[in-house]
Amino acid sequence: MKTAISLPDALYSEAEKTAQSMGIPRSQLFARALEEFIEHHRRENITDKLNNVYSLVSKRETEDLTNPGLESIRNLTKNDTW
């Protein structure tokens, strides 16, 4: 599909140079860049959703959890003199 977009002159110039250095048409550069941009934001959306889910776990539910490694160290060093 063809479309027309407006770009600042400096950005257009950089895109032109980049496409030439990559040996691809400018339109392919724009398509790749847009695909990467969309994928990046898709991943951000997933991260936001996961953060939201994990924020629903109350601190109270996790307060009862103990750190087995820390408990082990406490038991091993309880009679040590410092």
Buried (B, 14 or more C-beta within 10 A) or exposed (E): EEEEEEEEEEEEEEBEEEBEEEEEEEEEBBEEEEEEEEEEEEEEEEEEEEEEEEEEEEEEEEEEEEEEEEEEEEEEEEEEEE
